[in-house]
Amino acid sequence: MSEQKQAEQHVVIVGAGMAGVQTAVALRERGFTGPVTLIGAEPHQPYDRPPLSKAVLLGKAEGSAFEIDFEELGVELRLGLDVTGLRADDHEIDTEAGPVGYDVLVVATGAQPITLPGTEGVPGVHLLRTLDDAVRLGPVLERRHSVVVVGAGWIGAEFATAAREAGCAVTVVEAADRPLAGALPAEVTTPMAEWYGENGAELLTRARVRTVEPGTPGTVVLDDGRELPADAVVVGIGAVPATGWLTGSGIALDPGGAVTADERLRTSLPDVYAVGDCASFPSARYGRRLLVHHWDNALQGPRTVAATITGGGAGGDADSGPYDPVPYFWSEQFGRFVQYAGHHADADELIRRGDPAEKTWSVLWLRAGVPVALLAVGRPRDLAQGRRLIESATAVDPVRAADPSVPLKAAVA
Ligand SMILES: Cc1cc2nc3c(=O)[nH]c(=O)nc-3n(C[C@H](O)[C@H](O)[C@H](O)COP(=O)(O)OP(=O)(O)OC[C@H]3O[C@@H](n4cnc5c(N)ncnc54)[C@H](O)[C@@H]3O)c2cc1C
């Protein structure tokens, strides 16, 4: 885009989370000089979410606001403002404070947690997505309340970890037969079930919540009739793209509500992009569309969006090509640092590095001898080296790769 053209373009970003903020930052880093407006529904200064289930929850950090001076960056910040609709023909969005025109629109509205049916508004039932949620949960930990966590996924495990650290009695109720059933295969997650008991949390698998009865304490009633007393209930059963406001706009969404962006994160509507937890993108690397609900995706995707807005994706640097990352995330749970890179769905071989009963181990997934994904527990070097092998699609020797004393980079075939 020419400098003249850029100066005329008004970029409006909806959603002031990681992806929205990073889009604004990346635009300025690329020398974009036009007006940028960042609109967010939450009233708080934009902040980072991962600390919410860790340091913020435990009162070790007051908040996790991004250290960014938006005024200095020349970004108009409009907080506490809900965007309610998009009228692409008019190049306008609707907000509670009236319409806002755009030349280029970036949808970065993230995801919203799934609620447990029948428990919305029940006192003592919590979600953990926002700073307000974490602040509400602070006293639960401080007072060492007894807690029932619904869902043994990433958020459930991290909350259970923090609650145990604070001295709460913790019971985790999981409908599947093991933790993280939706994210990882049984051979990997079965050993993780032990982590709960080791840390004094009770994990009930194949257990479904029928209802939550309010009270002091309240009662979580399971399908099989068991009753669990709980001062607080924390629901962590997943999240869905926060795209309800796009209904009727004509933008293409998949059945799960994710905006189906293309390889440069453009949507089906002209001049509208989508990035972060709210959007899926086609991955040539994995031969399928990916919807990634992790921090690194909300950091990297905006660079592609900014490159395309400013340069038309004409090439010339890494961010100007198609968006096709090796997805990455981490989790801190039960005294362990868990990291995952890649996508294992089409793998045909699983290689273990170390014994999962030990504190540190990793697992490498291969397809036709080439690493496609890696899970590392307390082995960050495996993660770093494995991620590079996945990125470069470098085949490994399975025998050497299975020896945890051999660095992965030395296991190249
Ligand atoms: C408690 C917690 C812990 C996490 N820990 C980790 C971790 O350890 N590792 C990891 O890799 N990932 C972690 N994640 C995931 C990571 O934080 C997310 O992937 C990331 O925040 C996604 O960024 P985003 O900007 O796409 O969405 P969000 O962070 O959800 O931001 C979207 C913003 O848009 C706003 N918005 C939504 N709808 C509208 C609207 N209609 N109008 C205006 N504004 C709107 C929302 O209020 C929100 O502030 C964690 C997430 C949570 C909730």
The ligand as an SDF file (V2000), in Angstrom:
LIG
                    3D

 53 58  0  0  0  0  0  0  0  0999 V2000
   -7.1500  -18.2620   32.1660 C   0  0  0  0  0  0  0  0  0  0  0  0
   -6.4390  -18.5160   30.8630 C   0  0  0  0  0  0  0  0  0  0  0  0
   -5.1370  -19.0080   30.8800 C   0  0  0  0  0  0  0  0  0  0  0  0
   -4.4670  -19.2500   29.6920 C   0  0  0  0  0  0  0  0  0  0  0  0
   -3.2090  -19.7650   29.7270 N   0  0  0  0  0  0  0  0  0  0  0  0
   -2.5720  -20.0500   28.5670 C   0  0  0  0  0  0  0  0  0  0  0  0
   -1.2760  -20.6180   28.5870 C   0  0  0  0  0  0  0  0  0  0  0  0
   -0.7170  -20.8800   29.6520 O   0  0  0  0  0  0  0  0  0  0  0  0
   -0.6660  -20.8740   27.4000 N   0  0  0  0  0  0  0  0  0  0  0  0
   -1.2540  -20.6020   26.1990 C   0  0  0  0  0  0  0  0  0  0  0  0
   -0.6620  -20.8680   25.1510 O   0  0  0  0  0  0  0  0  0  0  0  0
   -2.4940  -20.0490   26.1410 N   0  0  0  0  0  0  0  0  0  0  0  0
   -3.1580  -19.7750   27.3010 C   0  0  0  0  0  0  0  0  0  0  0  0
   -4.4190  -19.2350   27.2600 N   0  0  0  0  0  0  0  0  0  0  0  0
   -5.0290  -18.9280   25.9480 C   0  0  0  0  0  0  0  0  0  0  0  0
   -4.6510  -17.5280   25.4790 C   0  0  0  0  0  0  0  0  0  0  0  0
   -4.7170  -16.6100   26.5280 O   0  0  0  0  0  0  0  0  0  0  0  0
   -5.5880  -17.1260   24.3410 C   0  0  0  0  0  0  0  0  0  0  0  0
   -5.3500  -17.9930   23.2610 O   0  0  0  0  0  0  0  0  0  0  0  0
   -5.4130  -15.6860   23.9040 C   0  0  0  0  0  0  0  0  0  0  0  0
   -5.7640  -14.8280   24.9540 O   0  0  0  0  0  0  0  0  0  0  0  0
   -6.2590  -15.3780   22.6920 C   0  0  0  0  0  0  0  0  0  0  0  0
   -6.1910  -14.0260   22.4080 O   0  0  0  0  0  0  0  0  0  0  0  0
   -7.3280  -13.2990   21.5610 P   0  0  0  0  0  0  0  0  0  0  0  0
   -6.9290  -11.8660   21.5090 O   0  0  0  0  0  0  0  0  0  0  0  0
   -7.5820  -14.0370   20.3050 O   0  0  0  0  0  0  0  0  0  0  0  0
   -8.6620  -13.4450   22.4200 O   0  0  0  0  0  0  0  0  0  0  0  0
   -9.0450  -12.8860   23.8350 P   0  0  0  0  0  0  0  0  0  0  0  0
   -7.8730  -12.8940   24.7340 O   0  0  0  0  0  0  0  0  0  0  0  0
  -10.2690  -13.6370   24.2390 O   0  0  0  0  0  0  0  0  0  0  0  0
   -9.4540  -11.3650   23.5660 O   0  0  0  0  0  0  0  0  0  0  0  0
  -10.6200  -11.0140   22.8670 C   0  0  0  0  0  0  0  0  0  0  0  0
  -11.1670   -9.7250   23.4400 C   0  0  0  0  0  0  0  0  0  0  0  0
  -12.2450   -9.3310   22.6110 O   0  0  0  0  0  0  0  0  0  0  0  0
  -13.2750   -8.8080   23.4360 C   0  0  0  0  0  0  0  0  0  0  0  0
  -14.5530   -8.9410   22.7300 N   0  0  0  0  0  0  0  0  0  0  0  0
  -15.2430  -10.0780   22.4800 C   0  0  0  0  0  0  0  0  0  0  0  0
  -16.3920   -9.7900   21.8290 N   0  0  0  0  0  0  0  0  0  0  0  0
  -16.4150   -8.4500   21.6650 C   0  0  0  0  0  0  0  0  0  0  0  0
  -17.3500   -7.5550   21.0640 C   0  0  0  0  0  0  0  0  0  0  0  0
  -18.4590   -7.9980   20.4650 N   0  0  0  0  0  0  0  0  0  0  0  0
  -17.0760   -6.2180   21.1080 N   0  0  0  0  0  0  0  0  0  0  0  0
  -15.9210   -5.7570   21.6850 C   0  0  0  0  0  0  0  0  0  0  0  0
  -15.0150   -6.5830   22.2530 N   0  0  0  0  0  0  0  0  0  0  0  0
  -15.2520   -7.9100   22.2410 C   0  0  0  0  0  0  0  0  0  0  0  0
  -13.2240   -9.6740   24.6720 C   0  0  0  0  0  0  0  0  0  0  0  0
  -13.8330   -9.0160   25.7540 O   0  0  0  0  0  0  0  0  0  0  0  0
  -11.7340   -9.8720   24.8530 C   0  0  0  0  0  0  0  0  0  0  0  0
  -11.1710   -8.9320   25.7040 O   0  0  0  0  0  0  0  0  0  0  0  0
   -5.1160  -18.9880   28.4450 C   0  0  0  0  0  0  0  0  0  0  0  0
   -6.4250  -18.4940   28.4410 C   0  0  0  0  0  0  0  0  0  0  0  0
   -7.0850  -18.2640   29.6340 C   0  0  0  0  0  0  0  0  0  0  0  0
   -8.4990  -17.7540   29.6040 C   0  0  0  0  0  0  0  0  0  0  0  0
  1  2  1  0
  2  3  1  0
  2 52  2  0
  3  4  2  0
  4  5  1  0
  4 50  1  0
  5  6  2  0
  6  7  1  0
  6 13  1  0
  7  8  2  0
  7  9  1  0
  9 10  1  0
 10 11  2  0
 10 12  1  0
 12 13  2  0
 13 14  1  0
 14 15  1  0
 14 50  1  0
 15 16  1  0
 16 17  1  0
 16 18  1  0
 18 19  1  0
 18 20  1  0
 20 21  1  0
 20 22  1  0
 22 23  1  0
 23 24  1  0
 24 25  2  0
 24 26  1  0
 24 27  1  0
 27 28  1  0
 28 29  2  0
 28 30  1  0
 28 31  1  0
 31 32  1  0
 32 33  1  0
 33 34  1  0
 33 48  1  0
 34 35  1  0
 35 36  1  0
 35 46  1  0
 36 37  1  0
 36 45  1  0
 37 38  2  0
 38 39  1  0
 39 40  1  0
 39 45  2  0
 40 41  1  0
 40 42  2  0
 42 43  1  0
 43 44  2  0
 44 45  1  0
 46 47  1  0
 46 48  1  0
 48 49  1  0
 50 51  2  0
 51 52  1  0
 52 53  1  0
M  END
$$$$
